[in-house]
Amino acid sequence: MIASLRGTCIDVAGSAVVIEVGGVGYAVTVTPAQALTMRLGSEVFLRTAMIVREDEHLLFGFDSSEALQVFDLLRGVSGVGPKSALGVLAHLDPAQIANAVAREDDAAFRKVSGIGPKTAKLIIVALSGKLVAFEQAPAATVGSSGAAHPAAVDVVTALVGLGWREDAAQSAVDAVVANDPGAAAMGTQALLRAALGTLRPAGAGR
């Protein structure tokens, strides 16, 4: 069982990354937003889930133990495989998933590709009471609307990792949170894309 990896990023293609550890390259699937934070040649630490099948061994990587725990819980739901579980985490962070379950908001899961109405309801039922530890969203960026976004800190970190100055990254996220009516419903990936959209016309602040 491979529980974590610390090594050098030697390849990134979409959601697939290769981490070299001790001369061995490990292919790991991560969320698109997480892949965007990885630079070739940089050191990477991932907590991993290893899925063993008859014809393949798969590794899925996460930047936090919370994301890994939620991934494992999602995989325990009937009809939710590892790719669908990762898809949920690409759209919603652990706090948003926990809050959606607590509110019995199955619509939040129906927005994820591969999750239909029946499976969305099963997620609510199966995970009810199991995500209490994640329900309290961490303090994050607050825009002029006064609404905090739980993914803001991660997105600012991702933008800095991509080469933008921290102040420019913070301003971009603040602008999206304050001005986009749909910002509250965005997951990490969606917020990152929206922030990138505000940075490009300004020359990315680099």
N, C-alpha and C positions, 0 to 999 in steps of 0.2 A: 504493500500500500504506500503510495506516494502522497504524503499529507501536505508538503510544502516544497517550494523551490526557491532558491536564491542563486541567481546567476546573471549572465549577460544576455541581453536581448540581441539576437543576431538576425531576426527576420520578423517582419510584420506585414500581414496581408489580410485586410478586412478584420475579421474577428479571430484570425489564426495568428499566433505568435510562436516563435521558437526561442526557448531559453536554454543557453548552453551552461551546463553545470559539470565541472570537472572533465571537460572535453566531450561530453555527451549532450546532444541537442534534444530537448523535450518539446514536442508539439503540444501547445496548450490552446484551448478555445476560451476566449474572454468576451466580454461585451464590447460592442463597437466603441463606446465611449472610453472604456478602459484601454483599448488598443491605441486610441489616439494619444494617450498620455505616455506611451512607450517610445523611446528613441533608440535607434540602432546603436549598440555599443554601451548603452547605459545599464547599470545594475538594477535588477528587478527582483522583488520579493513577492511571491504569490502563495496564498493558501490554496490548496488544490483538492479536488474531488476526483478520484480515479474510478472510472466506470469500466468494468471488465465484461466483455461479451465474447461469445464463441469465436467471432471473426475479427475482433478488434479490441484494443485497449484505448480508452479515451481519457484525456485529462482536461478538466475545466478549472480555470484559475480565477481567484477573487482577491481583492485588495484588503478585505477585512474578514474577521472571523464571523461577524454578523451576517454578511452576505453569504458566506459558505453555509452557515446554519440554516438560513432561510431557503437556500438552494436545496439542501437535503430534505427539508420539510416539504417543499413543493414537489420533489420527486416521489414522495410517499403518497401523493394524491393520485388516485386512479385516473389514468388518461393523461398524466403529465410526465413526459419523459425529460431527460436532461436538457435537450435543446429547447424545449418549451419552458422549462424552469429558468434557463438562462435568459430566454426571451422576456420573461416576466421581470427579471432583475435588470434587463437592459431598459425597460420602460419605467419601472418603479423601484425605488430604493427600499431597504428593509423597513424603514419607518412608514413609508407610504403603503407598503403591502400590509403591514400590521394594522394601520388605521383603516384601510379598505375592508379588511376582514372584520375588524371591530364594528364598523358601520354596516356590515353586510352589503357592501357596495360591489356587487359582482360586475357592474359595468366597467369598473377600473380594469378588470382582468380580460374582459371581452375585447378591449382595445388592442390586446397583444395578439400578434399573428400566430395562428395555430391553437388559440384558446377559444372554443365555442361557448355558447350559453350554458350548456349542461356542465362542461368542465369548470367554467367560472363559478357556478353554484357549488360544485363539489369542493373547490378550493376553499370557499367560505365555510362550508360545513366541516371539512376535514381539519382546517387550521384554527377553527374557533377555540380560543383559550390558550393556544400554543405560542402566540406571538406577543404576549403582554409585555415582555421585556423590551420589545422594539417599538411600542406604541408612542413613547415620548420622543418626539422629534427633537434633535439637537438644535441649539441656537444656530442661526445662520444669517446670511445677508438679509437685511431689511430694506426694502425700497421705499419710495415716497408714499406708497399705498399703505405702508405699515405692516405688510404681510411678509413673514419670514418664509424662505424656501429651504427645505431640508437638504436639497442637493447643491445649494449655492457654494458651500465651502469646497466640495469635491470638484465642482466645475472650475472654480478659480484656480485650484491646484492643477487641474488638467491643462488650463490655458497657459499657466506659467511654465508647465512642463513642455508645452509646444513652442515656447519661445517668447511669449508676450510678457511685458512688464506686469508686475502684480497690480499696480494701480490701474493700468488699462484693463486688465482682466476683471478686476473688481467693479470698475465702472460699467463694463459691458454687461455683467451679470445684474448689477443694480438696475440698469436701464431696462433689461428684459423683465425683471421681477416687477418693476414699477409701472411699466407701460403696456405689457402684453396681457390682455384679459385672460388668456389661457395659461399663463405662467404657473399658476397654482397647481394645475393638473399635469404639468410636465414632469417627466422622470429626468434622471441625470443626463441621458443621451439627448433628449429633446431640448433641455435647457442649454446644453453645450452647443448644439447646433444653432440655436437661436442667438446665443452670445457670439458665436463665430460670425454669424451674419451681420452683427452690428460692428464687428471689428474690421472686416475685410475692406469696406469702403474707406476707412480711415487709414489704410495702410498697415493695419494690424498693430500699430503702436510699437513697431520694432525699429 
